[in-house]
Structure formats: structure tokens, C-alpha cells
Amino acid sequence: MRTFLVIVQFIVCITLIISVLLQPGKSAGLSGSIAGGAEQLFGKQRSKGYEALFAKVTTVSAILFMVFSVMLVAVK
């Protein structure tokens, strides 16, 4: 059981890392956070395309990562 959980945890971990790295940046550095903050807050919505897909994959992977981490501690 523990070996299975470790293997699934590893797969979820790799999926989480890849999905985070493939997401585009949210700002243009320090100047984007100062000057373009309102545009990010009220600007275009990321409702379509691969950005939304990566956001969902990241969310699901993060939740699964936490769940499997707790399960691994409980099994130990």
C-alpha cells in the first residue's frame, strides 16, 4: 500500500511541477506589479485556452498532492 501511494505521489508531484512551469507569467516584473496591477485585477479574463487548462490541472494536482501526503503520513 505504501509503495503504491509513493508512486502515485511521485506522478502527482511531477504533474504539479510541469503544470506550474508551463503557465505564463502573471505580470511584467516589478513595473507590472506597480503600474499594471489594476489591469491584472480588472483586465482580460483567462477563461479559455491552455491557460485555463493549466490552472485547473495545477489546482487538482495541488489538492491531490496534499491528500496523498496526508495519506502517506497516516500509513506510516
Residue frames relative to the residue before (quaternion, step in Angstrom):
aa qw qx qy qz dx dy dz
M 1.0000 0.0000 0.0000 0.0000 0.00 0.00 0.00
R 0.6661 0.5028 -0.3034 0.4598 3.56 0.92 -0.93
T 0.6416 0.5248 -0.3287 0.4527 3.60 0.97 -0.80
F 0.6327 0.5267 -0.3229 0.4668 3.57 0.99 -0.82
L 0.6713 0.4969 -0.2973 0.4627 3.60 0.91 -0.91
V 0.6393 0.5165 -0.3303 0.4642 3.59 1.02 -0.74
I 0.6511 0.5104 -0.3167 0.4639 3.60 0.96 -0.82
V 0.6657 0.4804 -0.3006 0.4856 3.60 0.92 -0.87
Q 0.6244 0.5366 -0.3329 0.4597 3.59 1.01 -0.78
F 0.6480 0.5196 -0.3109 0.4620 3.58 0.98 -0.82
I 0.6601 0.5002 -0.3040 0.4708 3.59 0.95 -0.87
V 0.6536 0.4976 -0.3083 0.4798 3.58 0.96 -0.85
C 0.6330 0.5397 -0.3232 0.4512 3.58 1.00 -0.80
I 0.6667 0.4850 -0.2986 0.4807 3.60 0.89 -0.90
T 0.6376 0.5238 -0.3201 0.4654 3.59 1.00 -0.81
L 0.6552 0.5110 -0.3064 0.4645 3.58 0.98 -0.84
I 0.6538 0.5112 -0.3109 0.4632 3.58 0.92 -0.88
I 0.6834 0.4863 -0.2920 0.4596 3.59 0.85 -0.95
S 0.6786 0.4919 -0.3082 0.4500 3.59 0.89 -0.85
V 0.6387 0.5021 -0.3326 0.4789 3.60 1.06 -0.62
L 0.6914 0.4887 -0.2882 0.4474 3.58 0.90 -0.86
L 0.6921 0.4805 -0.2843 0.4574 3.61 1.08 -0.59
Q 0.5382 0.6130 -0.4174 0.4004 3.60 1.21 -0.14
P 0.4745 -0.6631 0.4914 0.3061 3.58 -1.05 0.73
G 0.6129 -0.5647 0.4122 0.3683 3.56 -1.24 0.48
K 0.4484 -0.7129 0.4814 0.2428 3.55 -1.14 0.63
S 0.8046 0.1206 -0.0705 0.5772 3.61 1.14 -0.40
A 0.5093 -0.6375 0.4893 0.3080 3.53 -1.32 0.12
G 0.7434 -0.3788 0.2187 0.5060 3.57 0.88 0.87
L 0.8115 -0.2574 0.1937 0.4875 3.55 -1.22 -0.53
S 0.6610 0.5001 -0.3195 0.4593 3.59 0.93 -0.79
G 0.6431 0.5192 -0.3251 0.4596 3.59 1.05 -0.66
S 0.6712 0.4904 -0.3118 0.4601 3.57 1.04 -0.65
I 0.6789 0.4574 -0.2974 0.4913 3.59 1.12 -0.53
A 0.7886 0.3453 -0.1756 0.4775 3.57 0.66 -1.10
G 0.7971 0.3396 -0.1662 0.4708 3.59 0.89 -0.82
G 0.3012 0.7904 -0.4917 0.2067 3.56 1.16 0.40
A 0.6694 0.4914 -0.3053 0.4660 3.57 0.95 -0.83
E 0.6242 0.5362 -0.3463 0.4505 3.58 1.06 -0.69
Q 0.6502 0.5025 -0.3238 0.4689 3.56 1.01 -0.73
L 0.6850 0.4940 -0.2895 0.4505 3.54 0.98 -0.85
F 0.8098 0.2357 -0.0952 0.5288 3.57 0.89 -0.95
G 0.5044 0.6945 -0.3962 0.3260 3.58 1.27 -0.04
K 0.8250 -0.2257 0.1646 0.4913 3.51 -1.23 -0.54
Q 0.3719 -0.7209 0.5467 0.2076 3.53 -1.09 0.74
R 0.3574 -0.7328 0.5410 0.2064 3.56 -1.06 0.79
S 0.1843 0.8402 -0.4927 0.1319 3.57 0.67 1.03
K 0.7783 0.2750 -0.1531 0.5433 3.60 1.17 -0.36
G 0.7250 0.4757 -0.3151 0.3856 3.49 -1.31 0.24
Y 0.7575 -0.4018 0.2849 0.4285 3.47 -1.36 -0.16
E 0.5592 0.6023 -0.3979 0.4077 3.62 1.14 -0.45
A 0.6628 0.4851 -0.2966 0.4873 3.57 0.99 -0.85
L 0.6286 0.5368 -0.3325 0.4541 3.56 1.02 -0.78
F 0.6797 0.4768 -0.2920 0.4748 3.59 0.90 -0.91
A 0.6188 0.5378 -0.3475 0.4550 3.60 1.06 -0.66
K 0.6720 0.4835 -0.2944 0.4775 3.59 0.97 -0.83
V 0.6447 0.5120 -0.3189 0.4695 3.57 0.97 -0.85
T 0.6423 0.5207 -0.3207 0.4620 3.58 1.00 -0.79
T 0.6605 0.5094 -0.3088 0.4570 3.58 0.92 -0.88
V 0.6799 0.4790 -0.2904 0.4732 3.57 0.86 -0.95
S 0.6586 0.5104 -0.3113 0.4569 3.59 0.94 -0.84
A 0.6497 0.5133 -0.3218 0.4593 3.59 0.98 -0.78
I 0.6517 0.4984 -0.3178 0.4752 3.58 0.98 -0.80
L 0.6607 0.4973 -0.3074 0.4708 3.59 0.93 -0.87
F 0.6160 0.5507 -0.3413 0.4480 3.58 1.03 -0.76
M 0.6751 0.4820 -0.2935 0.4752 3.58 0.92 -0.88
V 0.6544 0.5170 -0.3188 0.4504 3.58 0.94 -0.87
F 0.7025 0.4540 -0.2781 0.4722 3.58 0.85 -0.92
S 0.5916 0.5545 -0.3699 0.4536 3.58 1.12 -0.51
V 0.6631 0.4815 -0.2978 0.4896 3.57 0.96 -0.87
M 0.6402 0.5204 -0.3283 0.4599 3.59 0.99 -0.76
L 0.6461 0.5129 -0.3270 0.4610 3.60 0.99 -0.75
V 0.6431 0.5021 -0.3254 0.4780 3.58 1.02 -0.73
A 0.6596 0.5131 -0.3077 0.4550 3.58 0.99 -0.83
V 0.6577 0.5047 -0.3106 0.4651 3.60 1.03 -0.74
K 0.6058 0.5635 -0.3551 0.4353 3.55 1.07 -0.73
